[in-house]
Amino acid sequence: MRNRKPLMAANWKMNLSLDEARDLLNGIKSATIDYNRVDVLVAPPFTTLQLAQTILTETDIFLAGQNMHWESKGAFTGEISPLMLKEAGCSHVILGHSERRALFFETSETVNQKVNAAIEAGLIPIVCIGETLKQREDKKTFDIIKTQLNESLKTSCKKRNLPQTVIIAYEPVWAIGTGKTATPEMAQEVHHFIRRWLIENFGHNTGETIRTLYGGSVKPDNIKALISQPDIDGALIGGASLKVDSFLSIIQFYKS
């Protein structure tokens, strides 16, 4: 029986005005949530981090950046550093999201640099991996996942050391924002593969402790089936996290 506490992480992407964000954050903050049973995290746009930090002060809700640069400062126009995220109140940062990889040409090599910088700065990385529809149809899912893990965590693999707080998020690219969701069994199969990879590279204790999230059209009506799988420890939620009712329904999966 696993003892990993589920984590429900909201990735707002490039959405919500400050007024909309305020209403959503206050709605989550005022809800009755059993934080002994679930961890909650929100990742707003950079311009909303200060507002979120103010509202979420003295709550158990974690705050994350959606991306960052691997350098602590310098001539990197438009970027934000790990230390800036820390100053903004972030404890976590999402790295290697499929949209960053596909639309902004980020590679697993740059994700590795960001993971190292995040760990050094005291941030907890949420490292995203996942295959495209063509790769799945070509039966290359596990090859792709293994390669992305090897390269996105290359430095940690060489050291044979990965903080147990690091989070892996499996997000099949074909299921993100499409309304398509991997069946719980399909998702579990990949999560189990990730778990075995973690154990092989970092030992049984670390491999069994690290949380793995599922991302890809997660909704209130499928979260319970997903979270019931033995190696799925929560969700990285996009569209369904932008409304108070739907996000709370996901967070409070334990009530149904």
C-alpha positions in Angstrom: 0.0 0.0 0.0 1.4 3.4 -1.0 1.8 6.1 1.6 2.4 9.0 -0.9 0.0 11.8 -0.3 -1.9 12.8 -3.4 -1.1 16.2 -5.0 -3.6 18.2 -7.0 -1.7 20.8 -9.0 -3.4 23.6 -11.0 -1.6 24.8 -14.1 -3.4 28.0 -15.1 -1.2 28.4 -18.2 -1.8 31.9 -19.8 -5.3 32.4 -18.3 -7.2 34.6 -15.9 -7.2 38.3 -15.2 -6.2 39.5 -11.7 -9.8 39.9 -10.7 -10.6 36.4 -12.0 -7.5 35.0 -10.2 -8.5 36.7 -7.0 -12.0 35.1 -7.1 -10.6 31.7 -7.8 -7.9 31.8 -5.1 -10.4 33.1 -2.5 -12.8 30.3 -3.5 -10.2 27.6 -3.0 -8.9 29.2 0.2 -12.3 29.3 1.8 -13.2 25.7 0.9 -13.1 22.9 3.4 -10.2 20.8 2.3 -8.6 17.9 4.3 -4.9 18.7 3.9 -4.1 15.5 5.8 -5.4 13.6 2.8 -4.4 15.8 -0.2 -1.8 18.5 -1.1 -2.9 21.4 -3.3 -0.8 23.6 -5.5 -1.5 26.4 -7.9 0.7 27.6 -10.7 -0.5 31.0 -12.0 1.1 33.2 -14.6 4.1 35.2 -13.4 2.1 38.4 -13.2 -0.3 36.8 -10.7 2.3 35.3 -8.4 2.4 38.3 -6.0 -1.4 38.3 -5.7 -1.5 34.6 -5.2 1.2 34.7 -2.5 -0.7 37.4 -0.6 -3.9 35.5 -0.7 -2.4 32.1 0.1 -0.2 33.3 3.0 -0.9 31.2 6.1 -2.7 28.5 4.1 -1.4 25.0 3.2 -1.7 25.6 -0.5 1.6 25.5 -2.4 2.6 28.1 -5.1 4.5 27.2 -8.3 6.0 29.0 -11.2 5.1 27.6 -14.7 8.7 27.8 -16.0 12.1 29.4 -15.3 15.6 30.0 -16.6 18.5 27.9 -15.3 20.6 31.0 -14.6 20.2 33.0 -11.4 20.5 36.4 -13.2 21.8 37.9 -16.4 21.0 39.2 -19.9 18.0 36.9 -20.6 15.2 39.3 -21.6 11.8 37.9 -20.9 13.0 35.2 -18.5 12.6 34.6 -14.8 15.2 33.1 -12.5 14.8 30.5 -9.7 15.6 33.1 -7.1 12.9 35.4 -8.4 10.4 32.6 -8.1 11.5 32.0 -4.5 11.2 35.7 -3.7 7.6 35.6 -5.2 6.7 32.9 -2.7 7.0 29.8 -4.9 8.0 26.4 -3.4 7.7 24.5 -6.7 8.2 25.0 -10.5 6.8 23.2 -13.5 9.6 22.2 -15.9 9.5 20.7 -19.4 5.8 21.0 -19.9 4.8 19.6 -23.3 3.7 23.0 -24.5 7.2 24.4 -23.7 8.8 21.5 -25.5 6.5 21.7 -28.6 5.9 25.5 -29.0 9.1 26.9 -27.6 11.5 24.2 -28.6 12.7 23.3 -25.2 14.7 20.1 -25.0 15.3 17.6 -22.3 18.9 18.9 -22.1 17.6 22.4 -21.1 15.1 20.8 -18.8 18.0 19.0 -17.1 19.7 22.4 -16.6 16.6 23.8 -15.1 16.0 20.9 -12.8 19.6 21.3 -11.4 19.1 25.0 -10.9 15.7 24.5 -9.2 17.1 22.0 -6.8 20.1 24.2 -6.0 17.8 27.2 -5.3 15.5 25.1 -3.0 12.6 24.8 -5.4 10.8 21.5 -6.0 10.7 20.7 -9.7 7.6 19.2 -11.3 9.3 17.5 -14.3 6.9 16.8 -17.2 7.3 14.0 -19.7 5.0 12.5 -22.3 4.6 11.1 -25.8 2.8 12.4 -28.9 -0.1 10.5 -30.5 2.1 9.4 -33.4 4.7 8.0 -30.9 2.0 6.1 -29.1 0.6 4.7 -32.3 4.1 3.7 -33.4 4.4 1.8 -30.0 7.3 4.0 -28.9 5.7 5.3 -25.7 8.1 3.6 -23.3 11.2 4.4 -25.4 10.2 8.1 -25.5 9.4 8.1 -21.7 12.8 6.5 -20.9 14.7 8.8 -23.1 13.0 11.9 -21.7 13.7 10.7 -18.1 17.3 9.9 -18.9 17.9 13.3 -20.5 15.7 15.5 -18.3 17.3 14.1 -15.1 20.8 13.4 -16.7 22.8 15.1 -13.9 20.9 13.4 -11.2 21.3 10.0 -12.9 25.0 10.5 -13.1 25.1 11.3 -9.4 22.6 8.5 -8.6 20.9 11.0 -6.4 17.5 12.7 -6.7 15.7 14.5 -3.9 12.7 12.6 -2.9 10.6 15.8 -3.1 11.0 15.9 -6.9 7.7 15.3 -8.7 7.3 13.6 -12.1 4.3 14.5 -14.2 3.3 12.1 -17.0 1.2 14.0 -19.6 0.5 12.3 -22.9 0.7 15.1 -25.4 -2.3 13.8 -27.3 -4.5 14.1 -24.2 -3.7 17.7 -23.2 -6.5 20.1 -23.9 -8.1 17.7 -26.4 -10.8 16.2 -24.2 -9.1 12.8 -24.7 -7.8 11.1 -21.6 -5.7 8.0 -21.3 -7.8 5.3 -19.6 -6.8 4.8 -16.0 -5.2 1.5 -17.0 -3.2 3.1 -19.8 -2.0 5.9 -17.5 -1.1 3.4 -14.8 1.0 1.3 -17.2 3.2 4.3 -17.9 3.3 5.4 -14.3 4.4 1.9 -13.3 7.1 2.1 -15.9 8.2 5.5 -14.4 8.2 4.0 -10.9 10.4 1.1 -12.0 12.8 3.5 -13.8 13.1 5.6 -10.6 13.8 2.6 -8.5 16.4 1.3 -10.9 18.2 4.7 -11.0 17.8 6.0 -7.5 17.0 3.0 -5.3 13.9 1.5 -3.8 13.3 4.1 -1.1 13.5 7.1 -3.4 11.7 5.4 -6.2 8.8 4.5 -3.9 8.7 8.0 -2.3 8.7 10.3 -5.4 5.2 11.3 -6.4 4.1 10.8 -10.1 1.2 12.9 -11.4 -1.0 12.4 -14.4 -1.8 15.3 -16.7 -4.2 15.4 -19.7 -7.8 16.4 -19.6 -8.2 15.6 -15.9 -11.8 16.4 -14.8 -14.0 15.8 -11.8 -15.6 12.8 -13.4 -12.3 10.9 -14.1 -10.1 11.9 -11.1 -11.3 9.1 -8.8 -10.6 6.4 -11.3 -7.2 7.8 -12.0 -6.1 8.4 -8.4 -7.2 4.8 -7.5 -4.4 3.5 -9.6 -1.4 2.3 -7.4 1.2 4.5 -9.1 -0.8 7.7 -9.8 -0.3 10.1 -7.0 -2.3 13.1 -8.2 -2.9 15.2 -11.2 -1.5 18.2 -13.1 -4.7 19.9 -14.1 -5.2 22.5 -16.8 -8.7 23.8 -17.9 -10.6 22.1 -15.0 -8.5 24.1 -12.5 -9.7 27.5 -13.8 -13.2 27.2 -12.1 -13.7 26.9 -8.4 -16.3 24.2 -8.5 -14.5 21.9 -10.9 -11.1 22.3 -9.2 -12.6 21.7 -5.8 -14.4 18.6 -7.0 -11.0 17.2 -8.1 -9.3 18.2 -4.9 -12.0 16.6 -2.8 -11.9 13.3 -4.7 -11.8 11.6 -1.3 -15.4 12.6 -0.6 -17.1 10.6 -3.4 
